[in-house]
Amino acid sequence: MLPVIETFFLRQMASGDRLFLQVYKFIGANSGKKVYIQSNLHGAEISGNAVIHQLIEFLLTINETDLTGEIWLVPVCNPMGTNERSHAFSPGRFCVYESKNWNRIFWDYEKEADDLLAFTKSQLDLNQEIVRQNYLTKIQQKFTELSAKINSYSSVPYTERFGYQLQSLSLDADYLIDLHSSTNQGLNYLYYFLNQEESAKYFLLDFGILLDEYDGDAFDEAFIKPWLALSACFQELGRNIKFDIEAWTLELGAGMQMNPDSVAKGVQGVKNYLIQKNVLQISGLSLNTKASKMKFAASSKRKQYYAIAGGMIQSRVELGSTFQAGDILYQIISFNKETKLPTVIDICAEENGFVYDLSTNHAVNQGEFVLGIIP
């Protein structure tokens, strides 16, 4: 099947050049769920672009009857971040003009829904699908108010305009998948939200991190938080209701790289997820997830190790390795300026765990990130 390809204007530069987004919409023969998949929100995290490319190639080979609903694919969703360079490196994690993280800029209706209790009470006896549509309408109505400010003479900073454009594409989705990778050297894993463990297994990755606490207005958070809040409010009023709306962030390997193994796992996982969710209905494509050995951990339990002195890192544990409390995680060669010989500082594990994230640079200033662990 062939996609509908649409291009959306993003920004005009001082030079007169213009930036755009391109969206590939695969629409099935029968109506159903909307899946929104994007990649490269952080400029150096490019592996998701290869995942989307392979998904496009795959979807071109299927029939319209194999797809129920629609799949929207948005590669290179942040041209500003993707094109940012510093010598041979591609940072792209922050908007350098506004000093904001590109994934902490999104509008969160849950923070503005001060009438949530009253709305929930008005919906207590209604069918779940009607409740979903009524709530989505409220979100969309509030969201459209943002465009008035954006298009006014005073306008808004670019990050707000950019965030509005991305969210306008995904606001009515049922399943949202945001493809990332580590800024440094990372494993393949995913972030998920409360009560999504069973669906998480569909991605066939080794482990998942529950977002039991939030850093800020990330893309997946802003999408799912209003629905989690509505479900919680229903539960307080005595009705157990769970909307079939899910948000995921997949972390696929290292930054500035498209590791073939990470890309393959991303493609396999997304395909299997779509099969298990009955978006794709192709016999023989799904994989067995019942025997999944996927490990889960809470984001609040993660720990990062920062350099206790400036110097050079050596003898560091490998990515994915496990360790015991007291084991040496790495050493710092410290070159002091105190007329003394260089020293080697052993950094030992404070608890048992395994390594899921490593800094790329082996030269560190005191207080800089070295590695991330999960107990």
N, C-alpha and C positions, 0 to 999 in steps of 0.2 A: 504494500500500500504506500501511497505517496502522502507526505505531510502537507499541511497548509503552512507556508512560511511567511511570517510577518516580521516587519522591521519597525522598531520604535525609537524615536529620537530621544537622546539622553542629554546632550550638552554641546553648546557651541564654545569653541576655544577662542582665545584672543587672536589667534592667527586666522580665524574664520573657519578652520576645520571643524567638523561635526562628528560627535560620537553617537553610536547607535547600539541597541540590543537587537539580536535576532532570535526569534522564537520558532521552534519547530513543533507544530501541533499535529499529532497523530490522532485521528478521530475515528472511533469504531463504528460498526454498522448499527449497534444498539447502544442506547444511552446507559450511563452508569456513573462510576466514580471518576473524579478528575484527579490526576496525579501530576504534581508539579515538581520538576527536577532541575536544579541549577548547579553550576560549578564555578569555581574561581572567584568567589566573593573576596577572598584574600588574594592579593595579586601574585604571590609566590607559590600558591597552592594549586598546581596545574593538573594534577593527575585526573581530576574529575572531568576535565575536557576530553581526555582520551576515553573515559568511560562513556560519556555522552555520545561521542563519535561512534563508538562501537554499538551503542544502543540504537542510534539512528540507522546504522547499516543493518542491524538485525530487524528492526521494525519495517524496513523497506522490503523485507523478504516475506512478510506475513500477509494474510488477507484481512480485509476489514471485519470479517466475521470472527476473526481470532481475538479481536480487541473489543471489550465491553467498556464503554466510557471513552475517556480521552487521556492522552499523555502529552504534557507540554514540557519541552526540553529547552533549557536556556544555557548554552555554554558561554564561557567568557563573560559572565554576568556583570563584571565590574571592570570596564576598559581602563578607567583611571588607575586603579590599583595594579592591573596586569602590566601596564606599560611603564610603571615606575621603575627606575634603575638607579643604582648607586655603584659605580664602577662595574664590576662583572656580576653584581648581585641584584636580585629582584626582591626588594622588601615587600611593599604593597600591602602591609597589614593595616596601616593607618593613612587617613587622609592627611597629607603633610601640611596642607593649607590650614585645616581646622584642628589638627592634632586629635582626631577621633578615630577609634577603631572602626573599620568598615562594617564589622559585625556587632556593633553596639549602638546602632543609630535608628532602630526601627520602631514604628508606632505601635503601642500596646494598648488595645482597647480596654483590657482588663483594669488598667489603672484609672480609666475614666468612667467605668460602668458603676456609678454611684447608685443607680436604680436597679441593681441586679436582683436584690431580694424581691422587690415589687414585681419585676418582670417574671421571676421564677414562680411566684405565687399565682400570677395570671395564666401560667402555662401548665399548672399541676395536672390538669385532667386532659390535656391534649395529647394526641399521638406524637411519638418521638420525632418523626420526620417533619411534622408541622412545627414542632418546637425548634428543630434545627433551622428550618427555613426562616422562621420569625426572628430568631436570634441573629442569623446571618444578615438579614435585612437591616437590623439595628446596627450591626457592625459596619455594613456598607454605607448606610446613611451618614454615620458619624465620620467615616473615612472620606466621603466626598467633600465634607466641609474643609478638609485640608487643601483641596485644590484651589479654593478661593484665595487663600493666603499665598500659595505658590504663584498664582497668576496675577497677583496684585502688583502695583508699581514698586512697593517696597520689597516684595518677594521674600525668599528665604535662603539660607546657606545651601550650598550644593548638596551636602550630605542629606538634607531633608528632602530635596527634590529627587535625588537618586533613590532614597529609601521608599518614597512614595511610588515611584515608577515600578520598582521590583515588587512591592507589596500589592500593587494594583493587578499584577499578573497572577498572584497566588492566593489572594484573599478568600476566594470561593472554592479552593481546592479541598479535597477530602484527605489526600495523603501528600505530604511535603517531604522531599528529600534534598538536603543541602550537602553537596559533595565538597569536602575539605581535605587537607592533609596537615601533617605537623608543620609548624614553622621551622622546626629543626629536623631531627631524625626520629620518626615515630613508627609505631606498629599500625596494623589495620584493625580498627575497632569502630564502635559507634556510640553516640550519645542518645539516650532515650528518656522518656518521661514516665511518670507514675503509672503502674499497671500495664506496661507495654512489653513485659518480658517475653511473653509467648510470641508476639509479632516480631520482636527483636531477633529471635532465632531464625526467622526466615532469611535473614541476610547472610547467614552461614559464616559469620566472623567468629574469631576466638573469644572475644570478650566485649562487654558493653558497660558503659558508665551511666548510672542513673543520675539525672540532674535533679538532685534533691535540694539544691540551692542554686540560685541564679546569679550570674555575674552582672547582667544588665540586659539591655534590649536587643538581644540576639535575634536573628531571623527566625529560627525555629521556635524560640520562646514566645516572641510576639505573635506568632501564628497560633500556637496551641494554648497559651495561658487563658484566653477568654473562655475556651471550651472546658478546660479543667476547672475553672472557677464556677462555671454554670453547673457542671456535674456535682461539684461539692455543695453548692447551694441547694440543689434538688435533694441531695442526701440529707442535709440538715432538716429539710422539710418532710422527710420520711419516704421519698421516692428514689429508688436506685436506678439511675439512668446513665448509660455510658454511650457516648456518641462515637460512631466509627470514623473518627478523625484522628490522624496520627502525624507526628512530625519527627524527623530523624536528621541527625548530622552524622555523616560517615567520614571518618578520618582514614585516609588511604595513603600511608607511607610518608615519605619525606617531602619537604618543600623544594621547589625549583627542579623537581624530577618527575618523570612519569615512569615509575618502576613497573615493569611488565607484570610482576606478581600482584602488586597492589591494584593495578588496573583490572587484571583478570578477576580478582576477588570482588572488586566493586561491581563489575558487569554481571558476574554470576549471582551475586547477592541481590542486586536490584531485579534481575529477571525472576529469580525465585520468589522474591517478595510479591511481585506483580502477579505471578501465577497463584500463589497462596491466597492472595486477596481477590482472586477471580477477575482481575482486570484483563490479564492474558489467559486465554483458554486454549492451550496448545498441549495436546497429549504427549507425554514422554519428556516434557521439558523440566518439570519440577523435580526438586531433590528432597530426600527425606530429612526432615528436621526433628523428628521425634527423638532421635538418639543424639541430639546436639549436646555437646559438652561445653557449651558457651558459659563463660564465667561472668558474673555480674559484680559490680562494686559501686558504691555511692560516691558521687563527686566530692562530697564533704570529707571523705576518707583519704583522698589523694594527698600526696606530700611532694613538695618540690625541694630539692637541695640547691642551695646557693653557695657560691664560693666564700669560704671564711677568710680567705686571703687572696691577693692577686697573684697570678703566676700562670704556669702552663700545666695542663691536665695530662696525666699519663696513667697507664694501668687501669683504665676505667672499665667497669663491667659492661658487657655487651647488651644491646637492645634485646628485650625479651627474656633476659636471664633472671633466675630466681636467686635469692640470697637469704641468709639468716642474720638476725641481730648480731652485731659485732663484726660481721664480715667487712673487709675493705671494699668500698664502692669505687673509690678512685684516689689518686694521689695528686697533690699540687706541688710542682717544683717552684719554690718561692725564691725569687731573686730580690733580696733585701738591699736597702741602701744605708746599711748600718755598719759598714766595714767588717761584715761577717761573711762566711762562706754561704752559698746557697743551701737551703734546707728542703727536705721532702716531707710534706705533711700528709699523713694517712687520714682519710675521711671514711669513717665506719658507719655501717647501717644502724639506725636507732631502733629498728624493728624488722621483722620478717616481711618479705614482699617480692615483687618483681618489677622490672624496669620497663616502662612503656614509652618514655620520651627522653631523648638525649640532645644536648646542645651540639650544633655543628662545629662551632669554633672551639678549639682546644686551648686557646689563650683567653683567660678570664680576668676581669677586674674584680676586686672584692665586691661581693653582693650580687654577682651575675649568675644567671641560671646555669646549672650544670646537668641535672637529670631530674626526671619525674618518676615517682614510684607509686605503686598501689599495694597496700598491705594485703 
